[in-house]
Each structure stands twice: as C-alpha cells, then as structure tokens.
Amino acid sequence: AASGCWSEFRVKHYDDSSTSPEGASLSCTAATPDGLAIAGTAGGRLALLDPRSGQVVHSWRTVVPGGSCAAITSVAPGPAGSSLLLSASADSVVRLWDLRMAAATSDPMRAPGSVHQWRCASPAAGLHTLGAQALCYAGAQVGVLQLQAPYSGGFRAVRRRASSKGQTRDAAIAGISVLPHSQLLLVGSEDGQIRICV
C-alpha cells in the first residue's frame, strides 16, 4: 500500500547553512494544536509551517552568544491557545518564544522574542507540553518548566545507573511521556529500562 503526503516542504531557502540542493538537515518536528508544523534544523533555524497553504508562516535562526547558531535538538508547541513555542538547542538552552512578537512585522524572517531561557546540563533531547508546563529531558535529567511568569523550573537527575565495562554512570533518558489521566511519567533510558515515575 502506498502512503501519501498532503504537503511537502523544503527548508533549503530558510537555512543558510545548507549547501545541499535537497534542503536543510531537519533535526526535529512537532505539530501545534491549531494544525501548524514546527521544524528545527541542524543549522539552528526554526520554521513554523502551514500545511494547508504550504507556506512558511515564520522562520528564524537561534543566534547564541558570539553570533553563531546552535543546532535545534527538539521543538514543542506552547500551551493550547497560546502563541508560545519551545525549542531546545545544542548549546544546552531551552528557549520559550512568543510568536506575537514576530506578528507585528510583515517580515516572516524576523525572530520572535525569546520570553525566557532555561539552561540544561547537556543538550535537551526532548520537549513535551502539558498545560502551562513543559517536560524536558537532557541526558539523565528531567526538567519541569513553568511556561507562565515567573517561568520557574529546574532539572533533576533520574537516578538509574548503567554499567559500562565495570563503571557505573547515570543512564541517559531515551524517551519520556505522560500516562493519560495521571501525573505519572513513563521514562525509557539507554540501559533498556522503562520506569514509571511520579
């Protein structure tokens, strides 16, 4: 059975680090509650895409101190009904963006304002939005981030030791999700274990 695509996007015109005619190297994608697509690239570009029209709504680079761009490692929509978007990048920073700050201009390449930033011990591998909070995992740490002022949040290690040639270390988290209708987390890690955490 053949599968079909409704819309196809090429990000090559929006990522100056791409020299490939195939387009930019996409590193992560997510969908918003209102049906838009979020894409992050290895070149540090974020793009908000409208699959219905095939148009890029916004596209911008995440410039880090020193003027370079860090690869985007994960993206997630903000709370339903908000204009917020989350991104995590290789510089170990999770950023909360407000798309209303970009809507004031007709230039879709203008970066929306970064409302808040959280620093991780290592680059975040995943983001998940839960109401006015976001879950973020980076290495062996899980963070619960508040997406409303005062934007509190922090990271803590999920203590599970993985043995490698006689040495123990914290096992990196490979995936995380929230069990429906509960406050419980399902956490999978590189040591092959799946745990339910509070």
FIVOMAR-499862 format. One line per 2 residues: for each residue z, y, x of C-alpha. Coordinates in steps of 0.05 Angstrom, whole numbers, always signed. Layout:
N
Z Y X | ...;
***
This chain:
198
+0 +0 +0 | -19 +68 +27;
+30 +125 +27 | +10 +197 +12;
+33 +266 +33 | +35 +325 -13;
+35 +378 +40 | +25 +376 +115;
+50 +430 +162 | +32 +445 +233;
+84 +485 +271 | +39 +500 +331;
+27 +573 +312 | +101 +585 +307;
+126 +554 +372 | +102 +589 +435;
+129 +532 +479 | +76 +485 +451;
+14 +474 +491 | -6 +413 +451;
-62 +421 +400 | -22 +374 +356;
+32 +427 +347 | +104 +436 +367;
+151 +379 +381 | +193 +375 +318;
+264 +353 +332 | +296 +354 +263;
+282 +368 +189 | +322 +377 +125;
+309 +398 +53 | +343 +454 +15;
+369 +446 -57 | +314 +492 -82;
+258 +449 -52 | +242 +484 +14;
+237 +447 +80 | +274 +467 +144;
+244 +447 +211 | +273 +454 +281;
+233 +446 +345 | +247 +427 +417;
+224 +497 +436 | +281 +530 +398;
+243 +550 +336 | +268 +545 +265;
+220 +547 +207 | +231 +549 +132;
+171 +519 +96 | +149 +519 +23;
+117 +451 +8 | +90 +476 -59;
+47 +531 -28 | +40 +503 +43;
+65 +569 +71 | +116 +586 +124;
+170 +628 +90 | +207 +646 +154;
+201 +625 +227 | +243 +650 +285;
+269 +630 +354 | +342 +619 +370;
+349 +661 +433 | +411 +645 +475;
+444 +690 +527 | +397 +700 +585;
+336 +704 +539 | +318 +630 +538;
+314 +585 +477 | +354 +522 +466;
+323 +462 +431 | +344 +453 +359;
+382 +387 +351 | +399 +389 +276;
+389 +432 +214 | +420 +434 +145;
+417 +478 +83 | +477 +521 +66;
+516 +513 +1 | +473 +505 -62;
+453 +573 -90 | +465 +609 -24;
+416 +639 +25 | +451 +606 +84;
+422 +556 +134 | +456 +518 +191;
+426 +500 +258 | +454 +464 +319;
+422 +470 +387 | +423 +441 +457;
+467 +499 +481 | +524 +465 +442;
+527 +520 +389 | +524 +512 +313;
+497 +575 +280 | +502 +598 +208;
+443 +641 +187 | +435 +687 +127;
+362 +688 +104 | +374 +751 +62;
+375 +790 +127 | +303 +769 +141;
+281 +782 +69 | +288 +857 +80;
+225 +857 +122 | +155 +832 +107;
+151 +801 +177 | +164 +725 +169;
+175 +720 +245 | +237 +765 +243;
+300 +726 +256 | +352 +726 +200;
+421 +748 +221 | +468 +698 +252;
+530 +704 +210 | +575 +661 +252;
+574 +612 +311 | +617 +552 +329;
+618 +522 +399 | +619 +446 +408;
+638 +406 +469 | +568 +377 +471;
+503 +389 +432 | +512 +372 +358;
+472 +312 +335 | +480 +322 +260;
+499 +371 +206 | +516 +358 +133;
+534 +409 +80 | +589 +394 +30;
+600 +452 -18 | +628 +510 +22;
+639 +466 +84 | +595 +432 +135;
+607 +369 +174 | +582 +368 +245;
+583 +313 +296 | +575 +322 +370;
+587 +266 +419 | +653 +234 +398;
+676 +295 +359 | +672 +313 +285;
+678 +385 +262 | +693 +412 +193;
+665 +482 +189 | +681 +533 +134;
+617 +568 +110 | +654 +627 +80;
+694 +682 +113 | +737 +676 +155;
+690 +619 +179 | +745 +576 +208;
+733 +506 +234 | +742 +463 +294;
+725 +397 +325 | +768 +336 +338;
+753 +271 +372 | +744 +208 +332;
+783 +161 +377 | +744 +97 +387;
+736 +70 +457 | +672 +39 +481;
+675 -5 +542 | +621 +2 +594;
+627 -41 +657 | +703 -42 +655;
+711 +32 +640 | +730 +60 +572;
+706 +124 +541 | +702 +156 +472;
+644 +125 +433 | +592 +177 +412;
+580 +183 +338 | +511 +159 +317;
+514 +179 +243 | +561 +206 +191;
+560 +213 +115 | +609 +225 +58;
+623 +169 +10 | +606 +192 -61;
+663 +217 -105 | +713 +215 -48;
+740 +253 +12 | +723 +194 +57;
+675 +195 +115 | +632 +137 +136;
+624 +142 +212 | +579 +99 +255;
+583 +101 +330 | +546 +76 +391;
+595 +20 +401 | +567 -14 +339;
+627 +1 +295 | +625 +32 +225;
+691 +63 +203 | +717 +97 +141;
+757 +158 +159 | +799 +208 +119;
***
